[in-house]
Structure formats: C-alpha cells, structure tokens
Amino acid sequence: MRLLFLDTFAGISGDMTVGALLALGVELERMRSELAALPLSGYALRASDTLVHGIRACKFDVEIDAPAHGHVHPHRAYADIRTMLRGSALAPRVRETADAIFARLAEAEGRVHGVAPEAVTFHEVGAVDSIVDIVGTAIGLAALEIGAVYVAALPLGSGTVQSQHGVIPVPAPATVELLRGFAVRMSDGSGELVTPTGAAIVAALARAGAAPPPLTIDAVGYGAGTRTLSDRPNLLRAVLGHSASALGSDELIELATNIDDTNPELYEHVMEELFAAGARDVWLQPAQMKKNRPGTVLHVLAEAAARDAMAAVVLRETSAIGVRFHPVQRSLLPRSQQTVGTEYGAVRVKIAHAPDGTLNVAPEYDDCRRIARERGVALKLVYQAAIAAARR
C-alpha cells in the first residue's frame, strides 16, 4: 500500500499541497485535463521550480483572468459546489475525495456560524483558485494511488488575518474546528500557517492521532508557499512510500480489575469516562468470583503513558480498590481514516488493508446514525452507501 506523509513543519495550504504532489511526479497536464471536467473557466495553471532556503520545490499557482471574473462574486454555496462536483465527469475517486474535503469544511463552517452545513456559503474557499486547489489535490492523490495519508503536528501560527467577516484570529475558527483530534502546536510561527483549505484537506484525508507505520521511502516532494517566513522555509514536504511490512505493531498496556459490588447501570458512564481520558478500548467480561458471586472484569487498553489516568478513572468511578496491569503487544493491519461523500452526506470510514489485498471498511456509527436521523432514511442505507463510496 502506498502511503503519503505530510511533514507540515511550515503548515499547509491548498496550493502547497498541489505543489508537493506535482513535485512527487503528478503531471501538470493530467491535472489540467481532469480539471477541465468542471464547469469553471477564466483561469490557467502554472507550476514552476523554485529554491526556498536552498531546497528545490514546486510553486503551484492558479492564475485568474481578471476581466473574466471581475464582475463575478467569488462566494459559492456549499450546496452548489456539491452539485457541481457530483454532476461532473471527474473520475469517481477524485469526485468523492473532493466532495469529502468540501463536506468537512462545510461542517466546520456550519459549527462556527451556527448553521446547517447545507446552508454554508464559502467566501475565499468558494473562489475558483480554492476549488482548483481542492480538486487538484484529489486528482494528485488518485494519480499516485495513495492508500493512506498521515500528517505531522501542525504549527498554527499567531496573530490575525483579514476575512470576509472582518479581522479574525489566527488560526481561523474554521481551521480550529477542522483540526479536532489532530496534534497541533499553538502559537508556533507568525501569521497564518494552516489555512482552512489546508486544514480541510488534512481533516478529510489524514488519520488523526496516528503516526505513520514503518515505511520505505520512494520519493520526496516539496510544495512552496507564497510568503517568505523568517524562521523556517515556507514548504510542505510530502514523503511518498510504501509499507515496509504487511503488518504493523505497537505496544500498549492492559489494565483490569474484578468488580462484584458496583451497580451495573454505572458501567456506561465508566466507559465514557475512560474513553474521554484516552483509552483505546474498554470492555466488560462476566466472571464468577469468590463466594460464588457473579461479577464483572473491567478491561482497559491504553498507551503506557496513560496508565495512571486510566487507573484514576477506574478507582474514582467504581467500587474497585485496586487495578492490575501488564504490557501487551499488537500486530496491526495498515489502516487509515477517510471521509467519503455519499448521496446522504459525508461519512468517516476506517479502512484496513489485509496482506492479501482485501479491504476491511467500517463506517463510523455516530456519523451514520446522525445522517440517518437528519435525512429520515434507514441507518443501513447510509452504511451501505459509505462502504460503497470507500471501496470506489
């Protein structure tokens, strides 16, 4: 499986992402040809080699024909962009990837402004260049046959930036919403280093909180940003590789305690608290305990650094007076989390790759249940649509 690691030491934006993919070998003519499937005009693509702090990189630009667009307001509703994508002749994978990126952005903007995603109107991101950046990213990922995307901790910059709504803080509110679950470095750098478009690409394509598995590096490409930064080269480094092993591995700890005098109604709350504290998994096992009492063994799987936090939750929320633990090792299938577009809405799915090439696809239950309730459709139909979109 081909993996892509985005080394975001200087942040990420849409044009930097496309530039890095072009530097990895995606042909500009292919991107230009596939973008012609969209009903967009009055623009031209340009890719040029540049040196940033002595490092060769690709600078990608979307040049807008000012006379053609001088009278056109750049605002576009998410619903209109979704209709444009789904009605286009783009390849299915490209169309669904681009749709998923816009869907994540609409969800984040909707939370910021207190409206439904379908009611969101994009300002800067609705412009032609941003649409090209997002669809171009989808084209590049499909061309390179990327199976999973990983990302480094993101520097969020500092200061303020001008937007259609006025002056807003850096990082932009939508950027913060999009990067829930991802490792970030607050106040690292000056100005806006992660744009909403870059954050949407990360949120839709990369796996939150996951380090890349051991890989063999095949190629490295750099995408150049527009600004000159005083403390680092304004570059996005994209590392293309393939999994060095069919199976990954990691080391965790398993905590357990036997309980025979806690109200069973409390276990749901206990499990929620453990997951909130960082547990990887929690499960209950029936047991026959001393004096022939029916009891429960509470198991918790977590990272070793979280041992004390897990034990504190168990001892606080149950009647247990002790917790035992031991290290465990796991063999893991390469996996990724992606957001796919369906006719009902965007759904996050987990995809695992078996050694024989089989894909195990698992839609996120919470996403499917929410969409089923919002759209008034059967939950199983949302599941089926998400699985079909992920397999495409």
Stockholm file with secondary structure:
# STOCKHOLM 1.0

chainA/1-392         MRLLFLDTFAGISGDMTVGALLALGVELERMRSELAALPLSGYALRASDTLVHGIRACKFDVEIDAPAHGHVHPHRAYADIRTMLRGSALAPRVRETADAIFARLAEAEGRVHGVAPEAVTFHEVGAVDSIVDIVGTAIGLAALEIGAVYVAALPLGSGTVQSQHGVIPVPAPATVELLRGFAVRMSDGSGELVTPTGAAIVAALARAGAAPPPLTIDAVGYGAGTRTLSDRPNLLRAVLGHSASALGSDELIELATNIDDTNPELYEHVMEELFAAGARDVWLQPAQMKKNRPGTVLHVLAEAAARDAMAAVVLRETSAIGVRFHPVQRSLLPRSQQTVGTEYGAVRVKIAHAPDGTLNVAPEYDDCRRIARERGVALKLVYQAAIAAARR
#=GR chainA/1-392 SS CEEEEEECTTCBCHHHHHHHHHHTTCCHHHHHHHHTTSSCCSEEEEEEEEEETTEEEEEEEEEECHHHHTTSCCCEEHHHHHHHHHTSCSCHHHHHHHHHHHHHHHHHHHHHHTSCGGGCEESGGGSHHHHHHHHHHHHHHHHTTEEEEEECCEECCBSEEEETTEEEESSCHHHHHHTTTSCEETTCSSBCCBCHHHHHHHHHHBCTTCCCCSEEEEEEEEEECSSCCSSSCCEEEEEEEEESSSSEEEEEEEEEEEESSSCGGGHHHHHHHHHHTTCSEEEEEEEECGGGCEEEEEEEEECGGGHHHHHHHHHHHSSCSCCEEEEEEEEECCEEEEEEECSSCEEEEEEEECTTSCEEEEECHHHHHHHHHHHTCCHHHHHHHHHHHHHC
#=GC SS_cons         CEEEEEECTTCBCHHHHHHHHHHTTCCHHHHHHHHTTSSCCSEEEEEEEEEETTEEEEEEEEEECHHHHTTSCCCEEHHHHHHHHHTSCSCHHHHHHHHHHHHHHHHHHHHHHTSCGGGCEESGGGSHHHHHHHHHHHHHHHHTTEEEEEECCEECCBSEEEETTEEEESSCHHHHHHTTTSCEETTCSSBCCBCHHHHHHHHHHBCTTCCCCSEEEEEEEEEECSSCCSSSCCEEEEEEEEESSSSEEEEEEEEEEEESSSCGGGHHHHHHHHHHTTCSEEEEEEEECGGGCEEEEEEEEECGGGHHHHHHHHHHHSSCSCCEEEEEEEEECCEEEEEEECSSCEEEEEEEECTTSCEEEEECHHHHHHHHHHHTCCHHHHHHHHHHHHHC
//
